[in-house]
Amino acid sequence: MDTKHGHEHEPPAGIHHETSDVNVRPLAWLGVGLALLIVISIVAMKGVFVFLDRQQARNDVAPSPMMTQRPQQPPEPRLQTTPVPNRKLIFEQENKRLTTYGWVDPKSGVVRIPVEQAMKRLAERGLPARNESSQPSAISGQQSATGSRAGFETKPNRGEAERR
């Protein structure tokens, strides 16, 4: 019993695979032609680059002295070169101003207090209230007869009320 490919017998004489579908020789020449075309293109491009490099070397002129000098700084305001560290520094400075005591104007005795302290004082003393007896003046900021500014006066502090 013949065990080739599971067949028990040979194919009949005269029956073969189809040979007229693909002609291999033209396909092989096409592959060789494409390979040659690629090699020729690479060599031609290399030649073009060499030619352009030589032409540029011939046409190069020494830069003018103005181009070799370092440019001066542009006028203010300038763009930030390091915005993140600058932002952090500004945040730290603002946070320090909001959380510490300090002088705003030492000559006139104006000081700065922390925001938390200011909020506590505002809660204790309250907001400025309008006097019911005085009418606001036509000119903003004009002193009324009682001496309060534009009819506004603050409620006295608890300690001040006890002293009166």
C-alpha positions in Angstrom: 0.0 0.0 0.0 1.4 3.4 -1.0 1.2 6.0 1.8 2.3 9.1 -0.1 0.0 12.0 0.8 -2.8 9.6 1.6 -3.1 8.6 -2.1 -3.2 5.0 -3.1 -2.4 5.6 -6.7 -0.4 7.9 -9.0 -2.2 10.6 -11.0 -2.9 9.6 -14.5 -0.4 10.5 -17.2 -0.8 13.9 -18.9 -2.3 15.6 -15.9 -0.1 18.3 -14.4 -0.3 21.7 -12.6 -1.1 24.8 -14.6 2.0 26.3 -16.1 0.5 29.2 -18.1 -0.7 31.4 -15.2 2.6 33.0 -14.1 5.7 33.6 -16.1 8.5 34.0 -13.5 11.2 35.5 -15.8 9.5 38.9 -16.4 8.8 39.2 -12.6 12.4 38.5 -11.8 13.6 41.2 -14.3 11.1 43.6 -12.8 12.6 43.0 -9.3 16.1 43.5 -10.6 15.1 46.7 -12.4 13.5 48.1 -9.2 16.6 47.3 -7.2 18.8 49.0 -9.8 16.5 52.1 -9.9 16.7 52.4 -6.1 20.5 52.1 -6.1 20.8 54.7 -8.9 18.4 57.1 -7.0 20.5 56.8 -3.9 23.8 57.5 -5.8 22.1 60.5 -7.6 20.9 62.0 -4.4 24.3 61.6 -2.8 25.7 63.4 -5.9 23.2 66.3 -5.5 24.1 66.7 -1.8 27.8 66.8 -2.6 27.2 69.3 -5.3 25.1 71.6 -3.1 27.6 71.4 -0.2 30.4 72.5 -2.6 28.3 75.3 -4.0 27.4 76.6 -0.5 31.0 76.4 0.5 32.0 78.6 -2.5 29.2 81.1 -1.8 29.7 81.4 2.0 30.6 84.9 3.1 32.0 85.7 6.5 29.2 87.1 8.8 29.1 90.8 9.4 30.5 92.1 12.7 27.0 93.0 13.7 25.9 89.4 13.5 28.8 88.2 15.7 28.1 90.7 18.5 25.8 89.6 21.2 22.4 91.4 21.0 21.4 93.8 23.7 18.5 93.1 26.0 15.2 94.3 24.7 13.4 97.1 26.5 11.2 96.4 29.5 8.8 94.5 29.9 10.6 91.3 28.9 9.2 87.8 28.7 9.9 85.5 31.6 12.5 83.0 30.9 11.7 80.9 34.0 7.9 81.4 34.7 7.5 78.5 37.1 10.2 79.5 39.6 9.0 83.2 39.2 5.4 82.2 40.0 6.5 80.3 43.1 8.6 83.2 44.3 5.7 85.6 43.8 3.3 83.2 45.6 5.7 83.0 48.5 6.0 86.8 48.7 2.3 87.3 48.5 1.7 84.6 51.2 4.2 86.3 53.5 2.5 89.7 53.1 -0.9 88.1 53.8 0.2 86.2 56.9 2.6 88.6 58.7 2.6 92.0 60.3 4.5 94.8 58.7 4.6 98.5 58.0 2.7 99.9 55.0 3.7 103.6 55.7 5.8 104.1 58.9 5.5 107.9 58.6 1.7 108.0 58.9 1.6 104.9 61.2 -0.2 102.6 58.8 0.5 98.9 59.4 -0.4 95.6 57.7 -1.9 92.8 59.8 -2.5 89.1 58.8 -5.7 88.3 57.0 -6.8 85.9 59.7 -6.3 88.6 62.4 -8.2 91.2 60.3 -11.1 88.8 59.9 -11.3 88.2 63.6 -11.2 91.9 64.3 -13.9 92.5 61.7 -16.1 89.8 63.3 -15.6 91.5 66.7 -16.1 95.1 65.6 -18.5 94.7 62.7 -18.7 96.5 59.4 -19.1 100.3 59.2 -22.7 101.3 59.5 -24.5 104.4 58.2 -25.8 106.9 60.8 -29.6 107.1 60.6 -29.5 110.8 61.5 -27.0 111.9 58.9 -27.7 111.9 55.2 -24.8 111.0 52.8 -23.3 114.1 51.4 -23.3 114.9 47.7 -19.6 114.8 47.5 -18.2 111.4 48.4 -15.8 111.5 51.4 -17.0 114.9 52.7 -17.0 115.2 56.5 -20.4 115.6 58.2 -21.1 117.7 61.2 -20.3 114.8 63.6 -16.9 114.3 62.0 -17.6 110.9 60.5 -16.8 110.5 56.9 -19.8 110.6 54.5 -22.2 109.7 57.3 -20.5 106.4 58.1 -19.2 105.4 61.5 -18.0 102.1 63.0 -19.5 100.3 65.8 -17.4 100.7 68.9 -15.3 97.8 70.0 -16.5 95.8 73.1 -13.5 97.2 75.0 -14.3 100.8 73.9 -18.0 100.4 74.8 -17.1 99.3 78.3 -14.7 102.3 78.8 -17.5 104.8 77.9 
